[in-house]
């Protein structure tokens, strides 16, 4: 069962959902805003699963200026919000329809954010411009929505992850 705005507000008030940062409750979710930093992949890097090396990125600070995401370009960003939920709440990340209509996707992986019941963290955004237009990215821009679903029972055990308590934009860890 997905949570409505009324339930989300109640869950925030009683601590079942904890948020650091902007809180804008929508009809069926919580607005997601773009955080202050982007990681720009250096295009000469090569990924080899049998010979892993750390990938290199340039960092772009959106606090100083907006970023022009060119058609076909890919960058990493993060949510401005840091979020944690109880173990009986599933969190999903959904992009905004208006941006999708011009070709912008913000989350290229599975919608389910499986680390949130275990950690307080920012969500990393895999931002890709699939459209023909260049798109200006601004710090704080509303780019998506967190959706919450009530699980039938709480998740058992703990989760091990390379991305435990990620704060801000985090590159891949192979």
C-alpha positions as a Markdown table, in Angstrom:
| # | Residue | x | y | z |
|---|---|---|---|---|
| 1 | Unk | 0.0 | 0.0 | 0.0 |
| 2 | Unk | 1.4 | 3.4 | -1.1 |
| 3 | Unk | 1.3 | 6.2 | 1.5 |
| 4 | Unk | -0.8 | 9.3 | 0.8 |
| 5 | Unk | 0.2 | 12.8 | 1.8 |
| 6 | Unk | -1.7 | 12.5 | 5.0 |
| 7 | Unk | 0.1 | 9.3 | 6.0 |
| 8 | Unk | 3.5 | 10.7 | 5.0 |
| 9 | Unk | 2.9 | 13.7 | 7.2 |
| 10 | Unk | 1.9 | 11.4 | 10.1 |
| 11 | Unk | 5.0 | 9.2 | 9.6 |
| 12 | Unk | 7.3 | 12.2 | 9.6 |
| 13 | Unk | 5.7 | 13.5 | 12.8 |
| 14 | Unk | 6.1 | 10.2 | 14.6 |
| 15 | Unk | 9.6 | 9.6 | 13.3 |
| 16 | Unk | 8.9 | 6.6 | 11.0 |
| 17 | Unk | 10.3 | 8.7 | 8.1 |
| 18 | Unk | 13.2 | 11.1 | 9.0 |
| 19 | Unk | 14.2 | 13.8 | 6.6 |
| 20 | Unk | 17.0 | 16.3 | 6.7 |
| 21 | Unk | 16.6 | 19.2 | 4.2 |
| 22 | Unk | 13.6 | 20.6 | 2.4 |
| 23 | Unk | 10.3 | 18.9 | 3.1 |
| 24 | Unk | 7.6 | 19.4 | 0.5 |
| 25 | Unk | 4.8 | 16.8 | 0.8 |
| 26 | Unk | 2.9 | 16.2 | -2.5 |
| 27 | Unk | -0.3 | 14.2 | -3.0 |
| 28 | Unk | 1.4 | 10.9 | -3.0 |
| 29 | Unk | 5.0 | 11.5 | -2.1 |
| 30 | Unk | 7.8 | 13.9 | -1.1 |
| 31 | Unk | 9.5 | 16.3 | -3.5 |
| 32 | Unk | 13.1 | 15.5 | -4.3 |
| 33 | Unk | 15.5 | 18.4 | -5.0 |
| 34 | Unk | 18.9 | 18.4 | -6.7 |
| 35 | Unk | 21.8 | 18.8 | -4.3 |
| 36 | Unk | 24.7 | 21.2 | -4.6 |
| 37 | Unk | 27.4 | 19.0 | -6.4 |
| 38 | Unk | 27.7 | 17.1 | -9.6 |
| 39 | Unk | 30.3 | 14.6 | -10.6 |
| 40 | Unk | 31.3 | 14.9 | -14.3 |
| 41 | Unk | 32.8 | 11.6 | -15.6 |
| 42 | Unk | 36.1 | 12.0 | -17.4 |
| 43 | Unk | 35.3 | 10.4 | -20.8 |
| 44 | Unk | 38.7 | 8.7 | -21.3 |
| 45 | Unk | 38.2 | 6.4 | -18.3 |
| 46 | Unk | 37.7 | 2.6 | -19.1 |
| 47 | Unk | 35.7 | 0.2 | -16.9 |
| 48 | Unk | 37.1 | -3.3 | -16.8 |
| 49 | Unk | 35.4 | -5.6 | -14.3 |
| 50 | Unk | 38.6 | -7.8 | -14.1 |
| 51 | Unk | 40.9 | -4.9 | -13.5 |
| 52 | Unk | 39.1 | -2.3 | -11.4 |
| 53 | Unk | 40.6 | 1.1 | -10.9 |
| 54 | Unk | 39.0 | 4.2 | -9.3 |
| 55 | Unk | 37.2 | 6.3 | -11.8 |
| 56 | Unk | 38.1 | 9.9 | -12.1 |
| 57 | Unk | 35.5 | 12.8 | -12.1 |
| 58 | Unk | 35.5 | 16.5 | -12.2 |
| 59 | Unk | 33.4 | 18.2 | -9.6 |
| 60 | Unk | 30.9 | 20.9 | -10.4 |
| 61 | Unk | 29.5 | 23.1 | -7.7 |
| 62 | Unk | 25.9 | 24.2 | -8.4 |
| 63 | Unk | 26.1 | 26.8 | -5.6 |
| 64 | Unk | 28.3 | 28.9 | -7.9 |
| 65 | Unk | 26.4 | 28.5 | -11.1 |
| 66 | Unk | 23.9 | 26.4 | -13.0 |
| 67 | Unk | 25.2 | 23.5 | -15.1 |
| 68 | Unk | 24.3 | 23.1 | -18.8 |
| 69 | Unk | 23.7 | 19.4 | -19.4 |
| 70 | Unk | 24.2 | 18.8 | -23.1 |
| 71 | Unk | 22.1 | 16.4 | -25.2 |
| 72 | Unk | 23.5 | 12.9 | -24.7 |
| 73 | Unk | 25.5 | 13.9 | -21.5 |
| 74 | Unk | 25.6 | 11.9 | -18.3 |
| 75 | Unk | 26.5 | 13.2 | -14.8 |
| 76 | Unk | 26.1 | 12.0 | -11.2 |
| 77 | Unk | 24.2 | 14.2 | -8.7 |
| 78 | Unk | 22.5 | 13.6 | -5.4 |
| 79 | Unk | 19.3 | 14.6 | -3.6 |
| 80 | Unk | 19.4 | 17.7 | -1.4 |
| 81 | Unk | 17.4 | 15.7 | 1.1 |
| 82 | Unk | 18.9 | 13.0 | 3.4 |
| 83 | Unk | 16.3 | 10.4 | 4.3 |
| 84 | Unk | 15.8 | 7.4 | 6.6 |
| 85 | Unk | 12.8 | 5.2 | 7.2 |
| 86 | Unk | 11.7 | 2.5 | 9.5 |
| 87 | Unk | 12.2 | -1.1 | 8.3 |
| 88 | Unk | 8.6 | -1.5 | 7.4 |
| 89 | Unk | 8.6 | 1.2 | 4.8 |
| 90 | Unk | 9.8 | 0.8 | 1.2 |
| 91 | Unk | 11.0 | 4.0 | -0.6 |
| 92 | Unk | 11.0 | 4.5 | -4.3 |
| 93 | Unk | 12.4 | 7.3 | -6.5 |
| 94 | Unk | 10.4 | 8.6 | -9.4 |
| 95 | Unk | 11.4 | 11.2 | -11.9 |
| 96 | Unk | 9.2 | 14.2 | -13.0 |
| 97 | Unk | 7.1 | 13.9 | -16.0 |
| 98 | Unk | 7.8 | 17.4 | -17.3 |
| 99 | Unk | 11.6 | 16.6 | -17.4 |
| 100 | Unk | 11.0 | 13.2 | -18.9 |
| 101 | Unk | 9.1 | 14.8 | -21.8 |
| 102 | Unk | 12.3 | 16.7 | -22.8 |
| 103 | Unk | 14.5 | 13.6 | -22.3 |
| 104 | Unk | 15.9 | 14.0 | -18.8 |
| 105 | Unk | 16.1 | 11.0 | -16.5 |
| 106 | Unk | 17.4 | 11.2 | -13.0 |
| 107 | Unk | 17.6 | 7.6 | -11.8 |
| 108 | Unk | 18.8 | 5.0 | -14.3 |
| 109 | Unk | 18.7 | 2.0 | -11.8 |
| 110 | Unk | 15.9 | 0.3 | -10.0 |
| 111 | Unk | 13.3 | 2.6 | -8.4 |
| 112 | Unk | 13.6 | 0.9 | -5.0 |
| 113 | Unk | 16.0 | 2.5 | -2.6 |
| 114 | Unk | 16.9 | -0.5 | -0.5 |
| 115 | Unk | 19.4 | 1.2 | 1.8 |
| 116 | Unk | 17.0 | 3.7 | 3.5 |
| 117 | Unk | 15.6 | 1.5 | 6.2 |
| 118 | Unk | 19.2 | 0.9 | 7.4 |
| 119 | Unk | 20.9 | 4.3 | 7.0 |
| 120 | Unk | 20.3 | 8.0 | 6.7 |
| 121 | Unk | 21.5 | 9.0 | 3.3 |
| 122 | Unk | 21.2 | 11.1 | 0.2 |
| 123 | Unk | 20.1 | 9.3 | -2.9 |
| 124 | Unk | 22.6 | 9.4 | -5.8 |
| 125 | Unk | 21.0 | 10.5 | -9.1 |
| 126 | Unk | 22.2 | 9.1 | -12.4 |
| 127 | Unk | 21.3 | 12.1 | -14.6 |
| 128 | Unk | 21.1 | 11.5 | -18.3 |
| 129 | Unk | 19.9 | 13.9 | -21.0 |
| 130 | Unk | 18.4 | 11.6 | -23.7 |
| 131 | Unk | 16.6 | 14.4 | -25.5 |
| 132 | Unk | 17.7 | 16.8 | -28.3 |
| 133 | Unk | 17.7 | 19.9 | -26.0 |
| 134 | Unk | 20.4 | 21.1 | -23.7 |
| 135 | Unk | 19.0 | 21.4 | -20.1 |
| 136 | Unk | 20.1 | 23.8 | -17.4 |
| 137 | Unk | 20.4 | 22.1 | -14.0 |
| 138 | Unk | 20.0 | 24.3 | -10.9 |
| 139 | Unk | 20.9 | 23.5 | -7.3 |
| 140 | Unk | 17.6 | 22.9 | -5.4 |
| 141 | Unk | 15.6 | 22.2 | -8.6 |
| 142 | Unk | 12.7 | 19.8 | -8.0 |
| 143 | Unk | 13.7 | 16.8 | -10.1 |
| 144 | Unk | 11.7 | 13.9 | -8.6 |
| 145 | Unk | 9.5 | 12.4 | -6.0 |
| 146 | Unk | 10.0 | 9.9 | -3.2 |
| 147 | Unk | 7.2 | 7.4 | -2.9 |
| 148 | Unk | 6.6 | 5.3 | 0.2 |
| 149 | Unk | 4.9 | 2.0 | 0.6 |
| 150 | Unk | 4.0 | 0.2 | 3.8 |
| 151 | Unk | 5.5 | -3.4 | 3.9 |
| 152 | Unk | 3.4 | -6.2 | 5.4 |
| 153 | Unk | 6.1 | -6.8 | 8.0 |
| 154 | Unk | 9.4 | -5.1 | 8.8 |
| 155 | Unk | 12.6 | -6.2 | 7.0 |
| 156 | Unk | 14.7 | -8.6 | 9.1 |
| 157 | Unk | 18.4 | -8.3 | 9.6 |
| 158 | Unk | 20.8 | -5.7 | 8.5 |
| 159 | Unk | 22.1 | -4.7 | 5.1 |
| 160 | Unk | 25.7 | -4.6 | 4.0 |
| 161 | Unk | 26.5 | -2.1 | 1.3 |
| 162 | Unk | 29.4 | -0.2 | -0.2 |
| 163 | Unk | 27.3 | 2.9 | 0.0 |
| 164 | Unk | 26.3 | 2.8 | 3.7 |
| 165 | Unk | 25.4 | 6.4 | 4.9 |
| 166 | Unk | 26.4 | 8.0 | 1.7 |
| 167 | Unk | 26.4 | 11.8 | 2.1 |
| 168 | Unk | 26.2 | 13.8 | -1.1 |
| 169 | Unk | 27.1 | 12.5 | -4.6 |
| 170 | Unk | 29.0 | 9.3 | -4.4 |
| 171 | Unk | 30.8 | 7.6 | -7.4 |
| 172 | Unk | 30.5 | 3.9 | -8.1 |
| 173 | Unk | 32.5 | 1.5 | -5.9 |
| 174 | Unk | 33.3 | -1.7 | -7.8 |
